[in-house]
Amino acid sequence: MANKKASTLSRLEYVKLQHLFSDVHDDEVFVSGSSLPLSEFDPLTY
């Protein structure tokens, strides 16, 4: 019982990570496709 619950939780965590990585990937594509320089998005410049 405990093992089945653990595998279900890890599966949900995996899906969450997939969504996070896909969101970051979409942001990178948007930034690289925009006309603004990447330095505009650098948090160190603020």
N, CA, C and O atoms as a GROMACS GRO file, in nm:
protein
  184
    1MET      N    1   0.084  -0.121   0.000
    1MET     CA    2   0.000   0.000   0.000
    1MET      C    3   0.088   0.126   0.000
    1MET      O    4   0.066   0.217  -0.079
    2ALA      N    5   0.186   0.129   0.088
    2ALA     CA    6   0.273   0.246   0.097
    2ALA      C    7   0.353   0.264  -0.031
    2ALA      O    8   0.374   0.376  -0.078
    3ASN      N    9   0.398   0.153  -0.088
    3ASN     CA   10   0.476   0.162  -0.211
    3ASN      C   11   0.393   0.218  -0.325
    3ASN      O   12   0.442   0.298  -0.405
    4LYS      N   13   0.268   0.176  -0.334
    4LYS     CA   14   0.182   0.226  -0.441
    4LYS      C   15   0.158   0.376  -0.425
    4LYS      O   16   0.158   0.450  -0.523
    5LYS      N   17   0.138   0.420  -0.301
    5LYS     CA   18   0.117   0.563  -0.277
    5LYS      C   19   0.243   0.641  -0.314
    5LYS      O   20   0.233   0.748  -0.374
    6ALA      N   21   0.359   0.590  -0.280
    6ALA     CA   22   0.484   0.658  -0.310
    6ALA      C   23   0.503   0.671  -0.462
    6ALA      O   24   0.544   0.776  -0.511
    7SER      N   25   0.472   0.564  -0.535
    7SER     CA   26   0.489   0.570  -0.680
    7SER      C   27   0.392   0.670  -0.742
    7SER      O   28   0.425   0.735  -0.841
    8THR      N   29   0.274   0.683  -0.684
    8THR     CA   30   0.177   0.780  -0.736
    8THR      C   31   0.226   0.922  -0.710
    8THR      O   32   0.213   1.009  -0.796
    9LEU      N   33   0.281   0.946  -0.592
    9LEU     CA   34   0.331   1.080  -0.561
    9LEU      C   35   0.448   1.115  -0.652
    9LEU      O   36   0.456   1.227  -0.702
   10SER      N   37   0.538   1.022  -0.675
   10SER     CA   38   0.652   1.051  -0.761
   10SER      C   39   0.605   1.079  -0.904
   10SER      O   40   0.664   1.160  -0.975
   11ARG      N   41   0.498   1.009  -0.945
   11ARG     CA   42   0.445   1.032  -1.080
   11ARG      C   43   0.388   1.175  -1.090
   11ARG      O   44   0.407   1.242  -1.192
   12LEU      N   45   0.319   1.221  -0.984
   12LEU     CA   46   0.265   1.356  -0.984
   12LEU      C   47   0.378   1.459  -0.984
   12LEU      O   48   0.372   1.560  -1.054
   13GLU      N   49   0.482   1.432  -0.905
   13GLU     CA   50   0.597   1.523  -0.902
   13GLU      C   51   0.662   1.531  -1.039
   13GLU      O   52   0.704   1.638  -1.082
   14TYR      N   53   0.671   1.417  -1.108
   14TYR     CA   54   0.732   1.414  -1.240
   14TYR      C   55   0.652   1.501  -1.337
   14TYR      O   56   0.709   1.575  -1.417
   15VAL      N   57   0.518   1.492  -1.329
   15VAL     CA   58   0.433   1.572  -1.417
   15VAL      C   59   0.451   1.721  -1.386
   15VAL      O   60   0.456   1.804  -1.477
   16LYS      N   61   0.462   1.753  -1.257
   16LYS     CA   62   0.484   1.894  -1.219
   16LYS      C   63   0.614   1.944  -1.278
   16LYS      O   64   0.620   2.054  -1.333
   17LEU      N   65   0.720   1.863  -1.267
   17LEU     CA   66   0.850   1.904  -1.321
   17LEU      C   67   0.842   1.922  -1.472
   17LEU      O   68   0.901   2.014  -1.528
   18GLN      N   69   0.769   1.832  -1.538
   18GLN     CA   70   0.754   1.843  -1.684
   18GLN      C   71   0.689   1.976  -1.720
   18GLN      O   72   0.730   2.041  -1.816
   19HIS      N   73   0.588   2.017  -1.644
   19HIS     CA   74   0.519   2.144  -1.670
   19HIS      C   75   0.614   2.262  -1.644
   19HIS      O   76   0.616   2.358  -1.721
   20LEU      N   77   0.693   2.253  -1.535
   20LEU     CA   78   0.786   2.362  -1.504
   20LEU      C   79   0.889   2.376  -1.614
   20LEU      O   80   0.917   2.487  -1.660
   21PHE      N   81   0.946   2.264  -1.659
   21PHE     CA   82   1.048   2.270  -1.763
   21PHE      C   83   0.989   2.319  -1.894
   21PHE      O   84   1.054   2.393  -1.968
   22SER      N   85   0.865   2.279  -1.924
   22SER     CA   86   0.804   2.323  -2.049
   22SER      C   87   0.776   2.473  -2.042
   22SER      O   88   0.786   2.542  -2.144
   23ASP      N   89   0.739   2.524  -1.924
   23ASP     CA   90   0.715   2.668  -1.910
   23ASP      C   91   0.845   2.746  -1.932
   23ASP      O   92   0.846   2.847  -2.002
   24VAL      N   93   0.954   2.697  -1.871
   24VAL     CA   94   1.084   2.764  -1.888
   24VAL      C   95   1.125   2.760  -2.034
   24VAL      O   96   1.176   2.859  -2.087
   25HIS      N   97   1.104   2.647  -2.098
   25HIS     CA   98   1.141   2.633  -2.239
   25HIS      C   99   1.062   2.732  -2.324
   25HIS      O  100   1.117   2.794  -2.415
   26ASP      N  101   0.934   2.746  -2.295
   26ASP     CA  102   0.851   2.841  -2.370
   26ASP      C  103   0.902   2.984  -2.350
   26ASP      O  104   0.907   3.063  -2.445
   27ASP      N  105   0.940   3.018  -2.227
   27ASP     CA  106   0.992   3.152  -2.199
   27ASP      C  107   1.122   3.175  -2.277
   27ASP      O  108   1.141   3.282  -2.333
   28GLU      N  109   1.209   3.074  -2.282
   28GLU     CA  110   1.336   3.088  -2.353
   28GLU      C  111   1.310   3.110  -2.502
   28GLU      O  112   1.376   3.191  -2.566
   29VAL      N  113   1.214   3.036  -2.556
   29VAL     CA  114   1.181   3.050  -2.698
   29VAL      C  115   1.127   3.190  -2.725
   29VAL      O  116   1.161   3.252  -2.826
   30PHE      N  117   1.043   3.240  -2.634
   30PHE     CA  118   0.985   3.373  -2.651
   30PHE      C  119   1.095   3.481  -2.644
   30PHE      O  120   1.097   3.574  -2.725
   31VAL      N  121   1.185   3.466  -2.547
   31VAL     CA  122   1.292   3.565  -2.531
   31VAL      C  123   1.384   3.563  -2.652
   31VAL      O  124   1.419   3.668  -2.705
   32SER      N  125   1.423   3.444  -2.696
   32SER     CA  126   1.517   3.435  -2.808
   32SER      C  127   1.450   3.479  -2.938
   32SER      O  128   1.517   3.520  -3.033
   33GLY      N  129   1.316   3.471  -2.943
   33GLY     CA  130   1.245   3.511  -3.063
   33GLY      C  131   1.208   3.658  -3.064
   33GLY      O  132   1.160   3.708  -3.166
   34SER      N  133   1.229   3.727  -2.953
   34SER     CA  134   1.192   3.868  -2.945
   34SER      C  135   1.305   3.956  -2.998
   34SER      O  136   1.417   3.909  -3.020
   35SER      N  137   1.276   4.083  -3.018
   35SER     CA  138   1.376   4.175  -3.071
   35SER      C  139   1.461   4.237  -2.960
   35SER      O  140   1.560   4.305  -2.989
   36LEU      N  141   1.423   4.215  -2.833
   36LEU     CA  142   1.499   4.271  -2.723
   36LEU      C  143   1.624   4.188  -2.698
   36LEU      O  144   1.622   4.066  -2.713
   37PRO      N  145   1.735   4.253  -2.660
   37PRO     CA  146   1.857   4.178  -2.626
   37PRO      C  147   1.836   4.095  -2.500
   37PRO      O  148   1.755   4.130  -2.415
   38LEU      N  149   1.908   3.984  -2.490
   38LEU     CA  150   1.892   3.897  -2.373
   38LEU      C  151   1.932   3.968  -2.245
   38LEU      O  152   1.883   3.932  -2.138
   39SER      N  153   2.018   4.069  -2.253
   39SER     CA  154   2.061   4.140  -2.132
   39SER      C  155   1.943   4.211  -2.066
   39SER      O  156   1.947   4.237  -1.945
   40GLU      N  157   1.839   4.243  -2.142
   40GLU     CA  158   1.720   4.307  -2.085
   40GLU      C  159   1.652   4.216  -1.984
   40GLU      O  160   1.582   4.263  -1.895
   41PHE      N  161   1.672   4.084  -1.998
   41PHE     CA  162   1.606   3.987  -1.911
   41PHE      C  163   1.700   3.938  -1.801
   41PHE      O  164   1.663   3.850  -1.724
   42ASP      N  165   1.821   3.994  -1.794
   42ASP     CA  166   1.917   3.951  -1.693
   42ASP      C  167   1.881   4.013  -1.559
   42ASP      O  168   1.883   4.136  -1.548
   43PRO      N  169   1.848   3.933  -1.457
   43PRO     CA  170   1.810   3.990  -1.326
   43PRO      C  171   1.923   4.070  -1.262
   43PRO      O  172   1.897   4.155  -1.177
   44LEU      N  173   2.048   4.045  -1.301
   44LEU     CA  174   2.160   4.117  -1.241
   44LEU      C  175   2.165   4.263  -1.286
   44LEU      O  176   2.236   4.344  -1.226
   45THR      N  177   2.092   4.297  -1.391
   45THR     CA  178   2.096   4.434  -1.442
   45THR      C  179   1.999   4.525  -1.367
   45THR      O  180   2.001   4.647  -1.387
   46TYR      N  181   1.914   4.468  -1.282
   46TYR     CA  182   1.816   4.550  -1.211
   46TYR      C  183   1.875   4.605  -1.082
   46TYR      O  184   1.807   4.676  -1.009
   0.00000   0.00000   0.00000
